[in-house]
Amino acid sequence: LAKELKGHTDAVWSAAFSPDGGQVVSGSRDKSVCIWDALNGDLVKELKGHTDAVCSVAFSPDGKQVVSGSSDKSVCIWDALTGDLAKELKGHTDAVWSAAFSPDGKLVVSGSRDNSVCIWDALTGDLAKELKGHTDAVLSVAFSPDGKQVVSGSSDKSVCIWEALTGDLVKELKGHTDAVWSVAFSPDGKQVVSGSSDKS
C-alpha cells in the first residue's frame, strides 16, 4: 500500500488518475468529489455541488477538468485547478452511473438509470445526442480511442456500440446473462471488453 487517501465520510464509488499521474480524483456516496495529490496523499480540492451520491468520476485528457456523474441525475464538469463548477449538464431523468470525456476533451458521454446514453458538448454544456436502445439502466460508458464511437453496458445484459457523431447503433453485443457493469475499448479500438454480474 503506497498511500491511503482519507477524507470521504461514506463509500467511494469511483476513482481515477489524472493523465500525468500526479493527482487522483474520487467520487463518493457522501456527495463530494475529491482531488488528491498522488505523491503525498494530501487532499487538494473538495468539489461540492452534487446533492446525492457521486457514482462516476474522470479527468479530461489535458487534466484541467473533472467530470462527475451522480444519483442527483446531473453530470458536472469542474475546473480541476480551482475546484469551481464549470458546467452542470442536465437532461437525464434518473441517476447517472457513468461519465467520461472524449479523447479530445470536447465531448462528454454519460450513462444513466433512465436507460439512455447522452453525448454532451463539454464547452457549452449542450446535449449533442441522446442514444436510445437500451431497455434498462446504463451502467458503464466509454469512448473509443479515436473518439468516433461509444460503448455502453447495461442492466439489460447487452453491450452496445454507437456512432458518436450520428448517434446510430452500430452493434448490439449479446452474450451476457446478467447486468453489464463495465465496458472499455482496446487501445487500437478494434475490440471491446465487458464485465458482468454473470461472473464473466
Solvent accessible surface area in square Angstrom, and as a share of the most:
residue,aa,sasa,rsa
1,L,192,0.96
2,A,97,0.75
3,K,95,0.40
4,E,113,0.51
5,L,54,0.27
6,K,152,0.65
7,G,49,0.47
8,H,35,0.16
9,T,122,0.71
10,D,60,0.31
11,A,39,0.31
12,V,74,0.43
13,W,106,0.37
14,S,24,0.15
15,A,70,0.54
16,A,32,0.25
17,F,136,0.57
18,S,9,0.06
19,P,79,0.50
20,D,124,0.64
21,G,36,0.34
22,G,35,0.34
23,Q,50,0.22
24,V,18,0.11
25,V,0,0.00
26,S,6,0.04
27,G,0,0.00
28,S,0,0.00
29,R,115,0.42
30,D,35,0.18
31,K,97,0.41
32,S,2,0.01
33,V,0,0.00
34,C,2,0.01
35,I,0,0.00
36,W,4,0.01
37,D,39,0.20
38,A,29,0.23
39,L,155,0.77
40,N,75,0.39
41,G,15,0.15
42,D,81,0.42
43,L,80,0.40
44,V,66,0.38
45,K,69,0.29
46,E,83,0.37
47,L,2,0.01
48,K,146,0.62
49,G,48,0.47
50,H,12,0.05
51,T,103,0.60
52,D,61,0.32
53,A,4,0.03
54,V,0,0.00
55,C,11,0.06
56,S,12,0.08
57,V,8,0.04
58,A,20,0.15
59,F,18,0.08
60,S,4,0.03
61,P,59,0.37
62,D,96,0.50
63,G,20,0.19
64,K,140,0.59
65,Q,53,0.23
66,V,0,0.00
67,V,0,0.00
68,S,0,0.00
69,G,0,0.00
70,S,0,0.00
71,S,29,0.18
72,D,36,0.19
73,K,100,0.42
74,S,4,0.03
75,V,0,0.00
76,C,3,0.02
77,I,0,0.00
78,W,3,0.01
79,D,48,0.25
80,A,6,0.05
81,L,151,0.75
82,T,66,0.38
83,G,15,0.14
84,D,89,0.46
85,L,81,0.40
86,A,49,0.38
87,K,72,0.31
88,E,80,0.36
89,L,1,0.00
90,K,147,0.62
91,G,47,0.45
92,H,12,0.05
93,T,101,0.59
94,D,42,0.22
95,A,0,0.00
96,V,0,0.00
97,W,60,0.21
98,S,13,0.08
99,A,5,0.04
100,A,21,0.16
101,F,18,0.08
102,S,3,0.02
103,P,58,0.37
104,D,94,0.49
105,G,20,0.20
106,K,139,0.59
107,L,50,0.25
108,V,0,0.00
109,V,0,0.00
110,S,0,0.00
111,G,0,0.00
112,S,0,0.00
113,R,118,0.43
114,D,36,0.19
115,N,51,0.26
116,S,3,0.02
117,V,0,0.00
118,C,3,0.02
119,I,2,0.01
120,W,2,0.01
121,D,46,0.24
122,A,7,0.05
123,L,151,0.75
124,T,69,0.40
125,G,16,0.15
126,D,90,0.47
127,L,81,0.40
128,A,53,0.41
129,K,75,0.32
130,E,82,0.37
131,L,2,0.01
132,K,149,0.63
133,G,46,0.44
134,H,12,0.05
135,T,108,0.63
136,D,63,0.33
137,A,6,0.05
138,V,0,0.00
139,L,13,0.06
140,S,13,0.08
141,V,8,0.05
142,A,19,0.15
143,F,20,0.08
144,S,4,0.03
145,P,59,0.37
146,D,96,0.50
147,G,18,0.17
148,K,136,0.58
149,Q,43,0.19
150,V,0,0.00
151,V,0,0.00
152,S,0,0.00
153,G,0,0.00
154,S,0,0.00
155,S,33,0.21
156,D,34,0.18
157,K,99,0.42
158,S,3,0.02
159,V,4,0.02
160,C,2,0.01
161,I,22,0.11
162,W,2,0.01
163,E,59,0.27
164,A,7,0.05
165,L,152,0.76
166,T,70,0.41
167,G,15,0.15
168,D,85,0.44
169,L,82,0.41
170,V,64,0.37
171,K,120,0.51
172,E,82,0.37
173,L,69,0.35
174,K,160,0.68
175,G,68,0.65
176,H,34,0.15
177,T,102,0.59
178,D,60,0.31
179,A,12,0.09
180,V,0,0.00
181,W,131,0.46
182,S,65,0.42
183,V,9,0.05
184,A,41,0.32
185,F,27,0.11
186,S,25,0.16
187,P,129,0.81
188,D,98,0.51
189,G,25,0.24
190,K,170,0.72
191,Q,129,0.57
192,V,41,0.24
193,V,99,0.57
194,S,35,0.23
195,G,26,0.25
196,S,17,0.11
197,S,53,0.34
198,D,35,0.18
199,K,196,0.83
200,S,84,0.54
